[in-house]
Amino acid sequence: MEKIPMTRAGFDQLDLELRDLKAVERPAVIRAIAEAREHGDLSENAEYHAAREKQSFIEGRIKELEMIISRAEVIDPAKLSGSVKFGAKVTVVDEDTDEEKTFQLVGEQEADLERGLLNVRSPLARALIGKDEGDSVEVTTPGGLKSYEILSIRYE
């Protein structure tokens, strides 16, 4: 099985979600199903069907999280240095607009562009990997070809 790279923060966030689903959400939906059953005829009981649907979602998410966590390979960026690798915080400048952006290259499960967490499998991340400060990269985006220069690489 292929390992899933992630940072400690990403792993901890998934683990917290899994524990919450098992300890809080699952028991709550079981209680909701029991209450809805007490209302009688299940064929026309919207509360029962909604609770069962929620239970199905919760159980599916629990299985998904357990699979991800079992295959997780937690990488500590603080132990890395040098050219761009997984976990690096990379500051780039758009060579056309002079707009600076900072991204951390993270695993697919923890990616969130609004927070600057860039999926390591994204076109930009793949272009950055292996490059050094001062290097330029070209990336094909939905808006066309973009050129970025790497200003800094940090591992924290």
C-alpha positions as a Markdown table, in Angstrom:
| # | Residue | x | y | z |
|---|---|---|---|---|
| 1 | Met | 0.0 | 0.0 | 0.0 |
| 2 | Glu | 1.2 | 3.5 | -0.9 |
| 3 | Lys | 2.0 | 5.7 | 2.1 |
| 4 | Ile | 0.2 | 9.0 | 2.4 |
| 5 | Pro | 2.6 | 11.8 | 3.3 |
| 6 | Met | 1.4 | 14.4 | 5.8 |
| 7 | Thr | 2.6 | 16.9 | 8.3 |
| 8 | Arg | 2.2 | 16.3 | 12.1 |
| 9 | Ala | -0.5 | 19.1 | 12.1 |
| 10 | Gly | -2.4 | 17.4 | 9.3 |
| 11 | Phe | -2.2 | 14.0 | 11.0 |
| 12 | Asp | -3.4 | 15.4 | 14.3 |
| 13 | Gln | -6.3 | 17.2 | 12.7 |
| 14 | Leu | -7.5 | 13.9 | 11.0 |
| 15 | Asp | -7.0 | 12.0 | 14.3 |
| 16 | Leu | -9.0 | 14.5 | 16.2 |
| 17 | Glu | -11.8 | 14.3 | 13.6 |
| 18 | Leu | -11.8 | 10.5 | 13.9 |
| 19 | Arg | -12.0 | 10.6 | 17.7 |
| 20 | Asp | -14.8 | 13.1 | 17.6 |
| 21 | Leu | -16.8 | 11.0 | 15.1 |
| 22 | Lys | -16.4 | 7.9 | 17.2 |
| 23 | Ala | -17.0 | 9.5 | 20.7 |
| 24 | Val | -19.5 | 12.2 | 19.9 |
| 25 | Glu | -21.2 | 12.0 | 16.5 |
| 26 | Arg | -21.7 | 8.2 | 16.3 |
| 27 | Pro | -23.4 | 8.0 | 19.8 |
| 28 | Ala | -25.6 | 11.0 | 19.0 |
| 29 | Val | -26.9 | 9.6 | 15.8 |
| 30 | Ile | -27.6 | 6.3 | 17.4 |
| 31 | Arg | -29.7 | 8.1 | 20.0 |
| 32 | Ala | -31.5 | 10.1 | 17.3 |
| 33 | Ile | -32.3 | 6.8 | 15.5 |
| 34 | Ala | -33.7 | 5.3 | 18.7 |
| 35 | Glu | -35.8 | 8.3 | 19.4 |
| 36 | Ala | -37.1 | 8.4 | 15.8 |
| 37 | Arg | -38.1 | 4.7 | 16.1 |
| 38 | Glu | -40.2 | 5.5 | 19.1 |
| 39 | His | -42.4 | 7.7 | 16.9 |
| 40 | Gly | -43.9 | 4.7 | 15.2 |
| 41 | Asp | -44.3 | 4.0 | 11.4 |
| 42 | Leu | -40.7 | 4.1 | 10.0 |
| 43 | Ser | -41.9 | 4.3 | 6.3 |
| 44 | Glu | -43.1 | 7.9 | 6.7 |
| 45 | Asn | -40.7 | 9.0 | 9.5 |
| 46 | Ala | -38.5 | 11.7 | 8.0 |
| 47 | Glu | -36.5 | 12.0 | 11.3 |
| 48 | Tyr | -35.6 | 8.3 | 11.1 |
| 49 | His | -34.5 | 8.5 | 7.5 |
| 50 | Ala | -32.4 | 11.6 | 8.1 |
| 51 | Ala | -30.7 | 10.0 | 11.1 |
| 52 | Arg | -30.0 | 6.9 | 9.1 |
| 53 | Glu | -28.5 | 8.9 | 6.3 |
| 54 | Lys | -26.3 | 10.8 | 8.8 |
| 55 | Gln | -25.3 | 7.6 | 10.3 |
| 56 | Ser | -24.2 | 6.2 | 6.9 |
| 57 | Phe | -22.2 | 9.4 | 6.3 |
| 58 | Ile | -20.5 | 9.1 | 9.7 |
| 59 | Glu | -19.6 | 5.4 | 9.3 |
| 60 | Gly | -18.2 | 6.1 | 5.8 |
| 61 | Arg | -16.1 | 9.0 | 7.0 |
| 62 | Ile | -14.8 | 6.9 | 10.0 |
| 63 | Lys | -13.7 | 4.1 | 7.6 |
| 64 | Glu | -12.1 | 6.7 | 5.3 |
| 65 | Leu | -10.2 | 8.3 | 8.2 |
| 66 | Glu | -9.0 | 5.0 | 9.6 |
| 67 | Met | -7.6 | 4.0 | 6.2 |
| 68 | Ile | -5.8 | 7.4 | 5.7 |
| 69 | Ile | -4.4 | 7.3 | 9.3 |
| 70 | Ser | -3.2 | 3.7 | 8.9 |
| 71 | Arg | -1.3 | 4.6 | 5.7 |
| 72 | Ala | -0.1 | 8.0 | 6.9 |
| 73 | Glu | 3.6 | 8.8 | 6.8 |
| 74 | Val | 4.2 | 11.7 | 9.1 |
| 75 | Ile | 7.1 | 13.9 | 7.9 |
| 76 | Asp | 8.7 | 16.5 | 10.2 |
| 77 | Pro | 9.7 | 19.4 | 8.0 |
| 78 | Ala | 12.0 | 20.8 | 10.7 |
| 79 | Lys | 14.4 | 17.9 | 10.1 |
| 80 | Leu | 14.7 | 18.9 | 6.4 |
| 81 | Ser | 16.7 | 21.5 | 4.5 |
| 82 | Gly | 17.9 | 22.4 | 1.1 |
| 83 | Ser | 15.9 | 22.5 | -2.1 |
| 84 | Val | 12.1 | 22.4 | -2.1 |
| 85 | Lys | 10.7 | 19.1 | -0.7 |
| 86 | Phe | 7.5 | 18.0 | 1.0 |
| 87 | Gly | 6.8 | 20.2 | 4.0 |
| 88 | Ala | 8.7 | 23.2 | 2.8 |
| 89 | Lys | 7.3 | 26.7 | 3.2 |
| 90 | Val | 8.1 | 28.4 | -0.1 |
| 91 | Thr | 7.7 | 32.1 | -0.9 |
| 92 | Val | 7.3 | 32.8 | -4.6 |
| 93 | Val | 6.8 | 35.9 | -6.6 |
| 94 | Asp | 4.6 | 36.0 | -9.7 |
| 95 | Glu | 7.0 | 37.3 | -12.4 |
| 96 | Asp | 4.2 | 39.0 | -14.2 |
| 97 | Thr | 2.4 | 40.8 | -11.4 |
| 98 | Asp | 5.1 | 40.9 | -8.7 |
| 99 | Glu | 2.6 | 39.4 | -6.2 |
| 100 | Glu | 4.2 | 37.3 | -3.5 |
| 101 | Lys | 2.7 | 34.2 | -2.0 |
| 102 | Thr | 3.8 | 31.7 | 0.5 |
| 103 | Phe | 2.8 | 28.1 | 0.4 |
| 104 | Gln | 3.6 | 25.0 | 2.5 |
| 105 | Leu | 3.7 | 21.8 | 0.5 |
| 106 | Val | 1.5 | 19.3 | 2.3 |
| 107 | Gly | -0.3 | 16.0 | 1.6 |
| 108 | Glu | -3.6 | 15.8 | -0.3 |
| 109 | Gln | -5.7 | 15.3 | 2.8 |
| 110 | Glu | -4.5 | 18.6 | 4.5 |
| 111 | Ala | -4.3 | 20.9 | 1.4 |
| 112 | Asp | -6.2 | 24.2 | 1.8 |
| 113 | Leu | -5.2 | 27.0 | -0.6 |
| 114 | Glu | -7.0 | 29.6 | 1.5 |
| 115 | Arg | -4.6 | 28.8 | 4.4 |
| 116 | Gly | -1.5 | 28.5 | 2.1 |
| 117 | Leu | -1.4 | 24.7 | 2.2 |
| 118 | Leu | -0.6 | 23.5 | -1.3 |
| 119 | Asn | -1.2 | 19.9 | -2.3 |
| 120 | Val | 2.1 | 18.3 | -3.1 |
| 121 | Arg | 0.6 | 16.7 | -6.2 |
| 122 | Ser | -0.6 | 20.0 | -7.6 |
| 123 | Pro | 1.0 | 21.4 | -10.8 |
| 124 | Leu | 2.7 | 24.3 | -8.9 |
| 125 | Ala | 4.0 | 22.0 | -6.2 |
| 126 | Arg | 5.4 | 19.5 | -8.7 |
| 127 | Ala | 7.1 | 22.4 | -10.5 |
| 128 | Leu | 8.7 | 23.6 | -7.3 |
| 129 | Ile | 10.0 | 20.3 | -6.0 |
| 130 | Gly | 13.8 | 20.0 | -6.3 |
| 131 | Lys | 14.3 | 23.7 | -7.1 |
| 132 | Asp | 16.3 | 26.2 | -5.1 |
| 133 | Glu | 16.0 | 29.8 | -4.0 |
| 134 | Gly | 16.4 | 32.1 | -7.1 |
| 135 | Asp | 15.1 | 29.5 | -9.5 |
| 136 | Ser | 12.2 | 30.2 | -11.8 |
| 137 | Val | 9.4 | 27.8 | -12.6 |
| 138 | Glu | 6.7 | 27.8 | -15.2 |
| 139 | Val | 3.3 | 26.3 | -14.5 |
| 140 | Thr | 0.4 | 25.8 | -16.8 |
| 141 | Thr | -2.7 | 27.0 | -14.9 |
| 142 | Pro | -6.3 | 27.3 | -16.0 |
| 143 | Gly | -5.6 | 31.0 | -16.6 |
| 144 | Gly | -2.6 | 30.2 | -18.8 |
| 145 | Leu | 1.2 | 29.9 | -18.4 |
| 146 | Lys | 2.5 | 31.5 | -15.1 |
| 147 | Ser | 6.1 | 32.1 | -14.1 |
| 148 | Tyr | 7.2 | 32.2 | -10.5 |
| 149 | Glu | 10.6 | 32.9 | -8.9 |
| 150 | Ile | 11.4 | 31.2 | -5.6 |
| 151 | Leu | 12.3 | 33.9 | -3.1 |
| 152 | Ser | 12.8 | 31.7 | 0.0 |
| 153 | Ile | 12.5 | 28.1 | 1.3 |
| 154 | Arg | 12.0 | 27.4 | 5.0 |
| 155 | Tyr | 11.5 | 24.2 | 7.0 |
| 156 | Glu | 9.8 | 24.7 | 10.3 |
